[in-house]
Amino acid sequence: MSTATVATAARSLPRFGGFSAGMLRLEFRRMLRNRRTVIFTFVMPAVLLLLFGNNASYKTQAVGAGGNVTGAIMVSMAVYGAMLATTSGGAMVSVERAAGWSRQLRLTPLRPLAYIAVKVVLAMSIGLISVVIANLMGAAIGAKLPNLGVWAACAALAWVCALVFAAFGLFMGYLLPSENVMQILGPVLAVLSFAGGLFVPVDQLGHTFATIAKFTPVYGVGALARYPLEHDGNLWLAALNVILWTALFGAGAMWRFRRDTARV
């Protein structure tokens, strides 16, 4: 092969391994066409907030310095929505593997790591939308936080810390070759949310369950997201929880990803 041919082949390779805004738009449209995904990630958290946070007494019951119970529930529902959204975005690889889409992508110049990066960015993007929807619903029903800075901090932490569930979704997507992966993971996330103190405060779970809750992946995300409002709990323990679970799920996703690409 001549030098000119090699140079031409090198120039034909996509920039960033195929990671592009066009690829993200395509994946985002594909995600929005899935009705179950839209219901799980965008509608359910808002409905749960409307059901459990719209109590008149919650709007007058103080939480922290200037917040109310409705505001605290809003933050928890924003976390829950971000969890569902990012997990769903990551777990889409399972649907694509079952449908043979992943094999088709192997025939394109798209690099495997670029494919993973697209999934992570997609998961975090829909997670952000879910957080925004929960906060808009909270504002509409009377949620109160001390100021806009606290409001923005709680929303940002709910979104950024949900990265752990983007990694979780990828791991489960490669681990569970099922087209109905979110029907499996949805109840798992609900159980983890109860166990991690997202729906019920940890101090109301009893000493044994409160201790166990601190080792669940939901605990760290919820505690960090609520901290600007409540200033309660061990901030460093919550941060360590998020870091360790993200690293664990990320390592699991990479392990399964390597095995998957090795056999295809």
Legacy VTK file of the C-alpha trace (Angstrom):
# vtk DataFile Version 3.0
C-alpha trace
ASCII
DATASET POLYDATA
POINTS 264 float
0.000 0.000 0.000
1.395 3.386 -0.964
2.019 6.256 1.418
-0.696 8.280 -0.323
-3.226 5.488 0.201
-2.379 5.245 3.911
-2.660 9.013 4.290
-6.049 9.002 2.555
-7.296 6.200 4.832
-6.081 8.081 7.898
-7.873 11.222 6.809
-11.092 9.261 6.304
-11.267 8.281 9.966
-13.841 10.367 11.879
-12.668 12.940 14.379
-12.887 11.917 18.045
-13.574 8.355 16.965
-17.020 9.264 15.647
-18.207 11.195 18.701
-20.174 14.125 17.288
-23.188 16.357 17.809
-24.931 14.576 14.939
-24.511 11.220 16.657
-25.886 12.674 19.879
-28.926 14.112 18.090
-29.624 10.766 16.444
-29.394 8.898 19.749
-31.514 11.500 21.525
-34.296 11.205 18.950
-34.194 7.428 19.212
-34.493 7.707 22.985
-37.492 10.052 22.850
-39.345 7.692 20.504
-39.409 5.109 23.301
-42.638 5.873 25.183
-41.749 3.783 28.204
-38.511 5.704 28.598
-40.336 9.038 28.445
-42.858 7.905 31.074
-40.203 6.470 33.389
-37.784 9.377 33.182
-39.875 12.486 32.644
-43.430 11.805 33.811
-43.131 9.486 36.828
-40.958 11.717 39.094
-43.240 14.708 38.451
-46.332 12.610 39.206
-44.781 11.230 42.410
-43.907 14.758 43.514
-47.464 15.861 42.829
-48.842 12.929 44.834
-46.523 13.014 47.838
-45.306 16.606 47.995
-48.518 18.547 47.459
-49.775 18.221 51.031
-50.830 21.617 52.413
-49.049 21.032 55.738
-45.768 20.271 53.955
-45.740 23.756 52.475
-45.670 25.358 55.919
-43.434 22.827 57.693
-39.879 24.162 57.765
-36.813 22.235 56.596
-33.367 23.730 57.038
-33.035 27.521 57.104
-35.798 28.748 54.834
-37.023 25.609 53.064
-40.108 23.469 53.470
-40.952 19.773 53.313
-42.312 20.115 49.793
-38.921 21.515 48.756
-37.093 18.575 50.352
-39.393 16.099 48.591
-38.809 17.973 45.338
-35.046 17.477 45.677
-35.530 13.775 46.383
-37.808 13.388 43.354
-35.275 15.255 41.200
-32.665 12.717 42.330
-35.038 9.849 41.607
-35.827 11.217 38.162
-32.142 11.686 37.386
-31.480 8.119 38.549
-34.173 6.707 36.268
-33.091 8.840 33.323
-29.365 8.157 33.520
-29.880 4.451 34.173
-32.251 4.239 31.211
-29.827 6.115 28.969
-26.979 3.797 29.856
-29.064 0.631 29.713
-30.081 1.351 26.104
-26.988 -0.597 25.060
-28.842 -3.741 26.145
-31.708 -3.025 23.733
-29.252 -2.259 20.938
-27.307 -5.459 21.577
-30.516 -7.524 21.531
-31.631 -5.883 18.265
-28.225 -6.323 16.623
-27.614 -2.573 16.364
-24.307 -2.836 18.221
-23.037 -5.327 15.650
-23.997 -2.977 12.833
-22.081 -0.150 14.495
-18.980 -2.357 14.543
-18.971 -2.086 10.730
-18.739 1.718 10.884
-15.700 3.857 11.746
-17.289 4.622 15.134
-14.757 3.789 17.824
-15.994 1.719 20.808
-14.918 4.336 23.355
-16.718 7.042 21.364
-19.841 4.881 21.481
-19.570 4.634 25.287
-18.976 8.386 25.527
-22.108 9.046 23.450
-24.155 6.867 25.807
-22.828 8.640 28.909
-23.492 12.110 27.467
-26.964 11.005 26.351
-27.744 9.592 29.797
-26.623 12.768 31.546
-28.558 14.938 29.069
-31.879 13.233 29.723
-31.016 13.214 33.426
-30.756 17.000 33.269
-34.177 17.245 31.608
-35.684 15.083 34.344
-34.177 17.283 37.067
-35.509 20.432 35.391
-39.011 18.931 35.110
-39.029 17.957 38.796
-37.902 21.449 39.828
-40.501 23.142 37.641
-43.207 20.955 39.140
-41.903 21.719 42.624
-42.022 25.459 41.980
-45.575 25.097 40.652
-46.902 23.310 43.766
-45.215 25.516 46.361
-41.779 24.039 47.037
-39.615 26.463 48.977
-35.836 26.609 49.270
-33.865 29.388 51.022
-32.733 31.143 47.828
-31.922 30.608 44.159
-28.349 29.645 44.996
-29.504 26.747 47.167
-32.078 25.791 44.542
-29.421 25.698 41.821
-26.958 23.800 44.056
-29.503 21.087 44.908
-30.495 20.698 41.255
-26.875 20.615 40.070
-25.847 18.018 42.656
-28.886 15.859 41.859
-27.819 15.893 38.216
-24.022 15.586 38.477
-24.083 12.865 41.130
-26.452 10.823 38.951
-23.351 9.949 36.911
-23.082 6.923 39.189
-26.331 5.623 37.678
-25.216 6.312 34.130
-22.347 3.926 34.909
-24.810 1.553 36.579
-27.035 1.600 33.489
-24.102 0.835 31.191
-22.985 -2.019 33.437
-26.471 -3.523 33.547
-26.920 -2.917 29.814
-23.924 -5.098 29.039
-24.779 -7.574 31.789
-28.451 -8.098 30.917
-29.037 -8.903 27.224
-32.711 -8.016 27.376
-34.951 -5.711 25.385
-36.949 -5.071 28.566
-34.010 -4.136 30.749
-35.741 -1.103 32.330
-38.664 -3.289 33.395
-36.086 -5.142 35.457
-34.096 -2.139 36.636
-37.109 0.071 37.443
-38.169 -1.965 40.501
-34.503 -2.382 41.495
-34.052 1.395 41.558
-37.259 1.797 43.582
-36.008 -0.687 46.191
-32.595 0.997 46.284
-34.304 4.369 46.755
-36.215 3.117 49.786
-33.133 1.359 51.177
-30.958 4.435 50.599
-33.229 6.857 52.429
-34.418 8.750 49.361
-38.139 8.256 50.008
-37.942 7.895 53.790
-35.353 9.809 55.877
-32.515 7.587 57.037
-33.048 8.508 60.688
-36.549 7.028 60.476
-35.339 3.639 59.269
-33.989 2.450 62.610
-30.366 2.039 63.593
-29.681 -1.184 61.654
-31.327 -0.070 58.418
-29.841 3.410 58.743
-26.379 1.832 58.867
-27.091 -0.375 55.856
-28.509 2.606 53.924
-25.159 4.396 54.003
-23.626 1.623 51.894
-26.194 1.836 49.090
-25.447 3.843 45.917
-28.570 5.973 46.392
-27.567 7.256 49.823
-24.626 9.350 48.662
-26.499 10.983 45.776
-29.511 11.867 47.922
-27.451 13.138 50.843
-25.313 15.373 48.615
-28.310 16.754 46.707
-30.159 17.643 49.932
-27.136 19.015 51.777
-27.406 22.654 50.554
-30.958 22.671 51.947
-30.666 20.589 55.117
-26.958 20.899 56.046
-27.391 17.507 57.658
-25.391 14.293 57.425
-21.761 13.436 56.773
-20.816 15.275 53.584
-17.497 13.449 53.115
-19.079 10.026 53.643
-21.718 10.833 51.034
-19.086 12.042 48.555
-16.984 8.910 49.142
-20.086 6.780 48.576
-20.725 8.397 45.181
-17.069 8.161 44.096
-16.675 4.502 45.065
-19.945 3.341 43.484
-19.208 5.289 40.299
-15.770 3.687 40.094
-17.221 0.229 40.786
-19.992 0.468 38.197
-17.642 2.110 35.705
-15.121 -0.700 36.105
-17.905 -3.260 35.706
-19.136 -1.555 32.536
-15.624 -1.498 31.044
-15.127 -5.169 31.937
-18.352 -6.220 30.258
-17.682 -3.877 27.328
-14.276 -5.491 26.671
-15.780 -8.970 26.802
-18.562 -7.900 24.454
-16.243 -6.357 21.880
-13.842 -9.297 22.140
-16.495 -11.801 21.035
-18.124 -9.733 18.310
LINES 1 265
264 0 1 2 3 4 5 6 7 8 9 10 11 12 13 14 15 16 17 18 19 20 21 22 23 24 25 26 27 28 29 30 31 32 33 34 35 36 37 38 39 40 41 42 43 44 45 46 47 48 49 50 51 52 53 54 55 56 57 58 59 60 61 62 63 64 65 66 67 68 69 70 71 72 73 74 75 76 77 78 79 80 81 82 83 84 85 86 87 88 89 90 91 92 93 94 95 96 97 98 99 100 101 102 103 104 105 106 107 108 109 110 111 112 113 114 115 116 117 118 119 120 121 122 123 124 125 126 127 128 129 130 131 132 133 134 135 136 137 138 139 140 141 142 143 144 145 146 147 148 149 150 151 152 153 154 155 156 157 158 159 160 161 162 163 164 165 166 167 168 169 170 171 172 173 174 175 176 177 178 179 180 181 182 183 184 185 186 187 188 189 190 191 192 193 194 195 196 197 198 199 200 201 202 203 204 205 206 207 208 209 210 211 212 213 214 215 216 217 218 219 220 221 222 223 224 225 226 227 228 229 230 231 232 233 234 235 236 237 238 239 240 241 242 243 244 245 246 247 248 249 250 251 252 253 254 255 256 257 258 259 260 261 262 263
